[in-house]
Amino acid sequence: MEKEKKLAIKINCKAYENKIKNNFYKIEITERIAFVSPFLRSPKMKVNARQFIFTTLIALISPIITFAQLPNLGTAINFAVFTTIGALGNTATSNITGNIGTNNGAITGFGAPTVVNGNIEWANSVTAQCAIDVQAAYNELLGTTPTVTNHPPSFGSSETLSVGVYSIGAAGSLAGNLTLDAAGDPNAIFIFQFGGAFSAGASSTLILSNGTKACNVFWIAEGAINLAALTNMKGTLIANNGAISLGAGGILEGRMLSTAGAASVDNVSITIPTCAVPLPIGLLSFIGYCSKKDILLQWRTSTETNNNYFTIERSLTATNWEIVGTVAGAGNSSSQLNYTLTDITPGEETLYYRLKQTDFNGNYKYGAIICINKCKDSGVDNLIVYPNPTKGKFELLHTEETNTINSIDIFNSEGVKVYTPIDFQSKFDLSNNASGIYFMRIQQNSKVTNLKLILNN
């Protein structure tokens, strides 16, 4: 076997790698490319300097199609259904795997027997960051250069599409069966851009073929997205300035996201795609809150594998990051572990924090980003319910002396008191109560604090 040689060539402002191996010359690309010249696939071809130049020129002049890269979904990657501004509602019994939430609107219909295998987030730092990330993802997808601009606005009718970025200047629709064919490339990306609303007719079905993955399929619309009853859909859907909905009996392997508009489902099954490589830890939560001018950051793991240490990074813009500090990991663990780091006097700006995990081999991955509002030294210590939402068990986190807390009462959404401890306690269990919204009233020496709690057991 001839020793492998390498030649770097630049194609469409991307550096791709050419390799000679087993007397067979071909282009191996680190990013997707649609065409490889047949001249470069001739077996048993001897390669010398002149042939290097020749094949390089062939590669440069051969017709190619460069495909889009995966957009950065940020914290939205964890959400199955989300809207920045609008109500979030469910009808009948649905089963959803992934977080759901709204940054500004009511949440209704997600109590038992509906199952949400994830967090229910409502008007908090998580939803504030997700709102930013959804808009950024939409903008990134909208700015992706189209490769197909002559497709009719209607898709389906048993057609098969190859990899590409499909751009429709107006509203579009899906009816019947539509097959997306990745031609054996598991990293192939499909993007559908609509200049108006997008709708799928009843019983429309998206079929993924030859390696196509739901996490690599994206649909964006300038306006509402409406998936009718019994639709079987795949991919991440983002409605910009419009409502988003999935009708009765619908199935979605993907996400429903809206920058502004109601998000509604009816007796559906939704599962977020699982293509992303998970952290080598079971991260249960990552939160932060103010303690006077300091910011307390806490995270919790259920399992750890080859985990060397954690790094906390912060940013004013969620783009340029600096290290706050590091915390040693447990290496390997199968039990629940809690971690804490304090960012001392970070300033009064709104800040973003992210958690980085590094293993003993030097490999690292990033988790979700959280946003912390301005912290001022008001002399008032913080109280927070954690985790929230909860499946029943939760804690009252506080940074003050317990003798300042005179009483704690927990009420349901109808104002009925459901629990009052005899003495001060910081750990609670409402597992025997119905799912819904509860309120914790904390009487202190000089004030009363009310905290909202979402129970999803």
C-alpha positions as CSV (number, residue, x, y, z in Angstrom):
1,M,0.0,0.0,0.0
2,E,1.4,3.3,-1.0
3,K,2.1,5.7,1.8
4,E,-0.8,8.2,2.3
5,K,0.0,11.6,0.9
6,K,-2.0,14.8,1.5
7,L,-2.7,17.9,-0.5
8,A,-4.7,20.8,0.8
9,I,-6.8,22.6,-1.8
10,K,-9.3,25.4,-1.3
11,I,-12.7,25.0,-2.8
12,N,-15.4,27.7,-2.2
13,C,-13.4,29.2,0.6
14,K,-13.2,25.8,2.4
15,A,-10.1,23.8,2.9
16,Y,-10.7,20.2,1.8
17,E,-8.3,17.3,2.0
18,N,-7.1,15.2,-0.8
19,K,-5.7,11.8,-0.1
20,I,-3.9,9.1,-2.1
21,K,-4.4,5.7,-0.6
22,N,-4.3,2.1,-2.0
23,N,-3.4,3.5,-5.5
24,F,-6.8,5.2,-5.6
25,Y,-7.1,8.9,-5.8
26,K,-10.2,10.6,-4.5
27,I,-11.4,13.7,-2.6
28,E,-12.4,13.2,1.0
29,I,-14.2,16.2,2.3
30,T,-14.6,17.5,5.9
31,E,-17.8,19.2,4.8
32,R,-20.5,18.0,2.5
33,I,-19.9,18.3,-1.3
34,A,-22.2,17.1,-4.0
35,F,-19.8,16.1,-6.8
36,V,-16.6,14.2,-7.2
37,S,-15.1,14.2,-10.7
38,P,-15.0,10.8,-12.3
39,F,-11.4,11.6,-13.3
40,L,-10.5,11.5,-9.6
41,R,-12.0,8.1,-9.1
42,S,-10.0,6.1,-11.6
43,P,-8.5,3.0,-9.9
44,K,-4.8,2.2,-10.0
45,M,-3.9,5.7,-11.1
46,K,-0.3,6.6,-10.5
47,V,0.1,10.1,-9.1
48,N,3.0,12.4,-9.7
49,A,3.5,16.1,-9.3
50,R,2.0,16.9,-12.8
51,Q,-1.1,14.7,-12.0
52,F,-1.5,16.5,-8.6
53,I,-1.7,19.8,-10.5
54,F,-4.1,18.3,-13.0
55,T,-6.4,16.8,-10.5
56,T,-6.4,19.9,-8.4
57,L,-7.5,21.9,-11.4
58,I,-10.2,19.4,-12.2
59,A,-11.5,19.7,-8.6
60,L,-11.5,23.4,-8.8
61,I,-13.4,23.6,-12.1
62,S,-15.8,20.7,-11.7
63,P,-19.4,21.7,-11.0
64,I,-20.0,21.4,-7.2
65,I,-22.8,22.2,-4.8
66,T,-21.9,23.2,-1.4
67,F,-24.5,22.3,1.2
68,A,-25.6,24.2,4.3
69,Q,-24.1,23.5,7.7
70,L,-26.2,22.7,10.7
71,P,-27.6,25.9,12.3
72,N,-26.7,26.6,15.9
73,L,-30.0,26.0,17.8
74,G,-28.5,26.9,21.2
75,T,-30.8,26.2,24.1
76,A,-33.7,25.6,21.6
77,I,-32.1,22.2,20.9
78,N,-33.7,21.0,24.1
79,F,-37.2,22.2,23.3
80,A,-40.0,20.1,21.6
81,V,-42.4,23.1,21.6
82,F,-41.6,26.7,22.3
83,T,-42.9,30.2,21.5
84,T,-41.3,33.5,22.4
85,I,-44.5,35.4,22.6
86,G,-47.8,33.6,22.7
87,A,-49.9,31.0,24.5
88,L,-48.8,27.4,24.7
89,G,-51.7,25.0,24.7
90,N,-52.6,21.3,24.4
91,T,-55.9,19.6,23.7
92,A,-56.7,15.9,24.7
93,T,-53.9,13.6,25.6
94,S,-50.4,14.2,24.1
95,N,-47.0,12.6,24.7
96,I,-44.1,14.9,24.4
97,T,-40.4,14.2,24.9
98,G,-38.4,17.4,25.3
99,N,-38.9,20.7,27.0
100,I,-41.9,22.9,26.3
101,G,-42.3,26.5,27.2
102,T,-43.2,30.1,26.4
103,N,-41.4,33.3,27.3
104,N,-44.6,35.4,27.4
105,G,-47.9,33.7,27.5
106,A,-50.2,31.2,29.3
107,I,-49.5,27.5,29.4
108,T,-52.6,25.2,29.5
109,G,-53.6,21.6,29.0
110,F,-50.4,19.8,29.9
111,G,-51.5,18.2,33.1
112,A,-52.3,14.5,33.4
113,P,-52.9,12.3,31.5
114,T,-50.7,14.3,29.0
115,V,-47.1,13.3,29.5
116,V,-44.2,15.8,29.1
117,N,-40.8,14.0,29.4
118,G,-38.9,17.3,29.9
119,N,-39.2,20.6,31.7
120,I,-42.1,23.0,31.4
121,E,-40.4,26.4,31.2
122,W,-42.4,29.7,31.7
123,A,-41.1,33.2,31.6
124,N,-37.7,32.6,33.2
125,S,-34.0,32.9,32.2
126,V,-34.3,29.7,30.3
127,T,-37.1,30.9,28.1
128,A,-35.4,34.3,27.7
129,Q,-32.3,32.7,26.3
130,C,-34.3,30.3,24.1
131,A,-36.2,33.2,22.6
132,I,-32.8,34.7,21.5
133,D,-31.6,31.3,20.2
134,V,-34.8,30.6,18.2
135,Q,-34.6,34.0,16.4
136,A,-30.9,33.5,15.7
137,A,-31.5,30.0,14.3
138,Y,-34.2,31.4,12.1
139,N,-32.0,34.2,10.8
140,E,-29.2,31.7,10.1
141,L,-31.4,29.3,8.2
142,L,-33.0,32.2,6.3
143,G,-29.5,33.4,5.3
144,T,-28.4,30.1,4.0
145,T,-27.8,30.2,0.2
146,P,-30.5,28.3,-1.7
147,T,-29.5,25.5,-4.1
148,V,-33.0,25.0,-5.5
149,T,-35.2,28.0,-6.4
150,N,-37.4,26.6,-9.1
151,H,-39.5,24.1,-7.1
152,P,-43.2,24.8,-7.1
153,P,-44.6,26.0,-3.7
154,S,-46.4,22.7,-3.2
155,F,-44.4,19.6,-2.1
156,G,-45.4,16.0,-1.9
157,S,-47.6,13.9,-4.1
158,S,-45.1,11.0,-3.7
159,E,-42.1,13.0,-5.0
160,T,-38.5,12.3,-3.9
161,L,-36.1,15.2,-3.2
162,S,-32.3,15.1,-3.1
163,V,-30.2,17.1,-0.6
164,G,-30.4,20.9,-0.9
165,V,-31.7,24.2,0.3
166,Y,-35.1,24.8,-1.2
167,S,-36.3,28.4,-1.4
168,I,-39.9,29.4,-2.0
169,G,-40.5,33.1,-2.2
170,A,-44.1,32.9,-1.0
171,A,-46.3,30.5,1.0
172,G,-45.8,26.8,0.6
173,S,-47.6,23.5,1.4
174,L,-47.1,19.8,1.7
175,A,-49.6,17.2,0.7
176,G,-49.4,13.4,0.5
177,N,-46.0,11.7,0.8
178,L,-42.7,13.4,0.4
179,T,-39.4,11.5,0.5
180,L,-36.1,13.1,1.4
181,D,-33.2,11.1,0.0
182,A,-29.7,11.6,1.5
183,A,-28.0,9.3,-1.0
184,G,-26.2,7.5,1.8
185,D,-24.8,10.5,3.5
186,P,-26.0,10.5,7.2
187,N,-24.8,14.2,7.5
188,A,-26.9,15.5,4.6
189,I,-28.9,18.6,5.4
190,F,-32.3,19.6,4.0
191,I,-33.5,23.2,4.4
192,F,-36.9,24.5,3.3
193,Q,-37.3,28.3,3.2
194,F,-40.8,29.8,2.7
195,G,-41.4,33.5,2.2
196,G,-44.9,33.1,3.6
197,A,-46.9,30.6,5.7
198,F,-46.4,26.8,5.4
199,S,-49.1,24.2,5.8
200,A,-49.3,20.4,5.6
201,G,-52.5,18.8,4.6
202,A,-54.2,16.0,6.6
203,S,-52.3,12.7,6.7
204,S,-49.3,14.2,5.0
205,T,-46.2,12.1,5.5
206,L,-42.5,12.9,5.4
207,I,-40.3,9.9,4.6
208,L,-36.6,9.9,5.4
209,S,-34.6,7.7,3.0
210,N,-31.0,6.5,2.5
211,G,-29.5,8.0,5.7
212,T,-31.6,11.2,6.1
213,K,-31.9,12.1,9.8
214,A,-34.7,14.2,11.3
215,C,-32.1,16.4,13.1
216,N,-30.8,17.5,9.7
217,V,-34.1,18.6,8.3
218,F,-35.3,22.2,8.8
219,W,-38.5,24.1,7.8
220,I,-38.8,27.9,8.2
221,A,-41.7,30.1,7.3
222,E,-42.3,33.9,7.4
223,G,-45.7,33.5,9.0
224,A,-47.7,30.6,10.5
225,I,-47.0,26.9,10.3
226,N,-50.0,24.7,10.4
227,L,-49.7,20.9,10.3
228,A,-53.1,19.3,9.9
229,A,-54.6,16.2,11.6
230,L,-52.7,12.9,11.3
231,T,-49.6,14.6,9.8
232,N,-46.4,12.6,10.2
233,M,-43.7,15.2,10.1
234,K,-39.9,15.2,10.6
235,G,-37.5,18.1,11.3
236,T,-37.3,21.4,13.2
237,L,-40.0,23.9,12.2
238,I,-39.6,27.6,12.9
239,A,-42.5,30.0,12.3
240,N,-41.3,33.6,12.3
241,N,-44.0,36.0,13.5
242,G,-46.7,33.4,13.2
243,A,-48.5,30.7,15.2
244,I,-47.4,27.1,14.9
245,S,-49.7,24.0,15.4
246,L,-49.9,20.3,15.0
247,G,-53.4,18.8,14.6
248,A,-55.1,15.8,16.2
249,G,-53.2,12.6,16.0
250,G,-50.1,14.3,14.5
251,I,-46.7,12.8,14.9
252,L,-43.5,14.9,14.9
253,E,-39.9,13.8,15.2
254,G,-38.5,17.3,15.6
255,R,-39.4,20.6,17.1
256,M,-42.1,23.3,16.9
257,L,-40.7,26.8,17.5
258,S,-42.2,30.2,17.0
259,T,-40.7,33.7,17.4
260,A,-44.1,35.3,17.9
261,G,-47.4,33.4,17.9
262,A,-49.4,30.8,19.7
263,A,-48.1,27.2,19.8
264,S,-50.8,24.5,20.0
265,V,-51.0,20.7,19.9
266,D,-53.9,18.3,19.9
267,N,-53.5,14.6,21.0
268,V,-50.0,14.4,19.4
269,S,-46.7,12.6,19.8
270,I,-43.6,14.7,19.6
271,T,-40.0,13.5,20.1
272,I,-37.0,15.8,19.7
273,P,-34.3,14.2,17.4
274,T,-31.4,12.4,19.0
275,C,-28.6,12.9,16.5
276,A,-26.6,15.2,18.7
277,V,-23.7,13.6,20.6
278,P,-24.6,13.9,24.3
279,L,-22.3,15.0,27.1
280,P,-20.5,12.0,28.7
281,I,-22.4,13.0,31.9
282,G,-26.1,12.8,32.8
283,L,-26.7,16.5,33.4
284,L,-29.9,17.0,35.3
285,S,-29.8,20.7,35.6
286,F,-27.7,23.9,35.3
287,I,-29.0,27.0,37.0
288,G,-27.8,30.3,38.4
289,Y,-29.2,33.0,40.6
290,C,-28.2,36.2,42.4
291,S,-27.0,36.4,45.9
292,K,-26.6,40.2,46.4
293,K,-24.0,41.1,43.8
294,D,-22.6,37.6,43.4
295,I,-24.0,34.9,41.1
296,L,-24.3,31.3,42.4
297,L,-24.1,28.7,39.8
298,Q,-25.3,25.2,40.5
299,W,-25.5,22.0,38.5
300,R,-26.4,18.4,39.1
301,T,-25.4,15.2,37.4
302,S,-26.9,11.7,37.6
303,T,-24.0,9.9,35.9
304,E,-20.4,10.7,34.9
305,T,-18.0,8.8,32.6
306,N,-14.3,9.7,32.4
307,N,-15.2,13.2,33.7
308,N,-12.1,15.2,34.6
309,Y,-13.4,18.7,35.3
310,F,-16.1,21.4,34.6
311,T,-15.4,24.9,33.4
312,I,-17.9,27.8,33.8
313,E,-17.7,30.5,31.2
314,R,-19.5,33.8,31.0
315,S,-20.3,36.4,28.3
316,L,-22.0,39.7,27.9
317,T,-23.2,38.8,24.4
318,A,-23.4,35.0,24.4
319,T,-20.7,35.1,21.7
320,N,-17.3,36.0,23.3
321,W,-16.6,33.9,26.4
322,E,-14.3,34.1,29.4
323,I,-13.5,31.6,32.1
324,V,-15.0,32.1,35.5
325,G,-13.5,29.0,37.1
326,T,-13.2,25.3,37.1
327,V,-14.5,22.5,39.3
328,A,-13.1,19.0,39.5
329,G,-15.4,16.2,38.2
330,A,-16.0,12.8,39.8
331,G,-14.3,10.8,37.1
332,N,-16.8,7.9,37.0
333,S,-20.0,8.0,39.0
334,S,-23.5,6.5,38.8
335,S,-25.0,8.5,41.7
336,Q,-26.4,12.0,41.8
337,L,-23.8,14.7,42.5
338,N,-24.2,18.4,43.1
339,Y,-21.7,21.1,42.1
340,T,-21.5,24.8,42.9
341,L,-19.4,27.8,41.8
342,T,-19.7,31.4,42.8
343,D,-19.0,34.2,40.4
344,I,-18.0,37.0,42.8
345,T,-19.1,40.6,41.9
346,P,-19.4,40.1,38.1
347,G,-21.0,43.5,37.6
348,E,-24.6,44.7,37.1
349,E,-24.9,43.6,33.5
350,T,-27.1,40.8,32.3
351,L,-24.8,37.8,31.8
352,Y,-24.8,34.5,30.0
353,Y,-23.2,31.4,31.4
354,R,-22.4,28.0,29.9
355,L,-21.1,24.8,31.3
356,K,-18.1,23.0,29.6
357,Q,-17.2,19.4,30.5
358,T,-13.7,18.0,29.8
359,D,-12.7,14.4,30.1
360,F,-9.4,12.8,31.0
361,N,-8.4,12.6,27.3
362,G,-8.8,16.3,26.8
363,N,-12.0,16.1,24.9
364,Y,-14.7,18.6,25.8
365,K,-18.3,19.4,25.1
366,Y,-20.6,22.3,26.0
367,G,-24.0,22.1,27.6
368,A,-26.8,24.6,27.6
369,I,-26.5,28.4,28.0
370,I,-28.4,30.2,30.8
371,C,-29.1,33.9,31.2
372,I,-28.9,35.8,34.6
373,N,-30.5,39.2,34.9
374,K,-28.7,42.1,36.6
375,C,-27.7,41.5,40.2
376,K,-27.7,44.5,42.5
377,D,-26.5,44.6,46.1
378,S,-29.9,45.4,47.6
379,G,-29.2,43.7,50.9
380,V,-32.0,41.2,50.2
381,D,-30.9,37.6,49.9
382,N,-32.4,35.3,47.2
383,L,-34.9,32.5,47.6
384,I,-35.4,30.0,44.8
385,V,-37.3,26.8,44.2
386,Y,-35.1,24.1,42.6
387,P,-35.7,22.2,40.4
388,N,-38.6,24.0,38.9
389,P,-40.6,22.4,37.2
390,T,-40.4,19.4,39.4
391,K,-41.8,15.9,39.4
392,G,-42.6,16.3,43.1
393,K,-39.4,16.6,45.1
394,F,-37.7,20.1,45.3
395,E,-35.7,22.3,47.6
396,L,-36.0,25.9,48.8
397,L,-32.5,27.3,48.1
398,H,-31.6,30.4,50.2
399,T,-28.5,32.3,51.2
400,E,-29.7,33.7,54.5
401,E,-30.1,32.6,58.1
402,T,-33.0,30.3,58.5
403,N,-34.2,32.2,61.6
404,T,-35.3,35.0,59.3
405,I,-38.0,32.8,57.8
406,N,-41.0,32.7,60.0
407,S,-43.4,30.5,58.0
408,I,-43.8,28.7,54.7
409,D,-47.2,27.9,53.0
410,I,-47.8,26.1,49.7
411,F,-51.1,26.8,47.8
412,N,-52.5,25.3,44.6
413,S,-53.6,27.5,41.7
414,E,-57.1,27.8,43.2
415,G,-55.6,29.3,46.4
416,V,-56.2,26.2,48.6
417,K,-53.4,25.6,51.1
418,V,-51.9,22.2,50.4
419,Y,-48.9,22.1,52.8
420,T,-47.5,24.0,55.8
421,P,-44.5,22.6,57.6
422,I,-44.5,22.7,61.4
423,D,-40.8,23.9,61.6
424,F,-38.5,25.3,59.0
425,Q,-37.5,22.9,56.2
426,S,-35.7,23.3,52.9
427,K,-36.7,20.0,51.2
428,F,-40.3,19.3,50.1
429,D,-42.2,16.5,48.4
430,L,-45.5,17.1,46.5
431,S,-45.5,13.9,44.6
432,N,-48.9,13.0,45.9
433,N,-50.4,16.2,44.6
434,A,-51.9,16.7,41.1
435,S,-49.8,18.3,38.4
436,G,-50.3,22.0,38.0
437,I,-49.1,25.4,39.2
438,Y,-48.5,26.0,42.9
439,F,-47.3,29.0,44.9
440,M,-45.0,29.0,47.9
441,R,-45.5,31.9,50.3
442,I,-42.5,32.6,52.5
443,Q,-43.0,34.9,55.5
444,Q,-39.8,36.6,56.6
445,N,-39.2,39.1,59.3
446,S,-39.8,42.1,57.1
447,K,-41.4,40.9,54.0
448,V,-43.4,38.2,52.2
449,T,-42.0,36.4,49.2
450,N,-44.1,34.4,46.7
451,L,-42.5,31.8,44.5
452,K,-44.3,30.0,41.6
453,L,-43.8,26.2,41.3
454,I,-44.7,24.0,38.4
455,L,-45.5,20.4,39.4
456,N,-45.4,17.8,36.6
457,N,-45.5,14.4,38.2
